[in-house]
Amino acid sequence: MKWFQIAKQNSGETILNFFKTSDDVLRLSLLTLVYRAAPQPANSISTFNHNCLEAARNTLDRHLDCMALLQQKGGENYFSTYVHL
């Protein structure tokens, strides 16, 4: 992606990785909520279906990726942005 390369040159790789990763966390958390709100079959023994649990696990994985980015040099500047997304 040419625009991504230009943006990295102008803004820096750390902030772009942060924005992409935090956006993934946001989208995956919303997907988790959508799966959670979906009606379950009448004979279901669980409140959560497989898709909901998978989306939640993926959200947590990306959240950990985001936390790792925040621990890199300069990443601490983005913590308040991440918390308020």
matplotlib code that plots the C-alpha trace (Angstrom):
import matplotlib.pyplot as plt

x = [0.0, 1.6, -0.3, 0.8, 4.5, 4.1, 2.2, 5.0, 7.6, 5.7, 4.3, 6.4, 5.9, 5.1, 2.1, 0.7, 1.1, -0.6, -3.5, -3.9, -3.7, -6.0, -8.5, -8.4, -9.2, -12.1, -13.6, -13.1, -14.7, -17.7, -17.8, -17.8, -20.8, -22.7, -22.1, -23.1, -26.4, -27.3, -30.0, -28.9, -30.6, -33.2, -31.2, -28.0, -26.3, -24.1, -24.8, -21.8, -21.5, -18.3, -18.0, -18.5, -15.7, -13.4, -13.9, -13.3, -10.1, -8.9, -9.8, -7.7, -4.8, -4.8, -5.2, -2.0, -0.3, -1.4, 0.0, 3.3, 3.4, 2.7, 5.7, 8.1, 10.0, 7.6, 4.6, 3.8, 2.6, -0.4, -1.7, -4.3, -5.5, -5.9, -7.8, -10.2, -11.0]
y = [0.0, 3.2, 5.5, 3.5, 3.8, 7.6, 7.9, 6.0, 8.3, 11.4, 10.3, 7.4, 3.7, 3.5, 5.7, 4.0, 0.6, 1.9, 3.3, 0.0, -2.2, -0.1, 0.0, -3.8, -3.9, -1.6, -3.5, -6.9, -5.8, -4.6, -7.9, -9.7, -7.6, -8.4, -12.1, -11.8, -10.1, -12.7, -15.1, -18.5, -21.7, -22.8, -26.0, -24.1, -24.8, -21.6, -17.9, -17.5, -19.2, -20.3, -17.1, -14.9, -16.6, -16.6, -12.9, -12.2, -14.2, -12.3, -9.0, -9.9, -11.0, -7.7, -5.8, -7.5, -6.5, -2.9, -3.0, -4.2, -1.3, 1.1, -0.4, 0.5, 3.7, 6.6, 4.4, 5.7, 8.9, 7.0, 5.3, 8.0, 7.9, 4.1, 4.2, 6.8, 5.2]
z = [0.0, -1.2, 1.1, 4.1, 3.1, 2.7, 6.0, 7.7, 6.3, 7.4, 10.7, 11.9, 12.0, 15.7, 15.6, 12.4, 14.0, 17.1, 15.1, 13.2, 16.2, 18.3, 15.4, 15.3, 19.0, 18.5, 15.6, 17.2, 20.4, 18.5, 16.6, 20.0, 21.1, 17.9, 18.4, 22.1, 21.1, 18.6, 19.8, 20.8, 19.8, 22.3, 23.2, 23.8, 27.1, 26.9, 26.7, 24.4, 21.0, 19.3, 17.2, 20.2, 22.1, 19.1, 18.5, 22.2, 22.2, 19.0, 20.7, 23.7, 21.5, 19.6, 22.9, 24.1, 20.8, 21.5, 25.0, 23.6, 21.2, 24.1, 26.0, 23.1, 23.2, 22.5, 22.9, 26.3, 24.7, 23.1, 26.3, 27.1, 23.5, 23.6, 26.9, 25.6, 22.3]

ax = plt.figure().add_subplot(projection="3d")
ax.plot(x, y, z, "-o")
ax.set_aspect("equal")
plt.show()
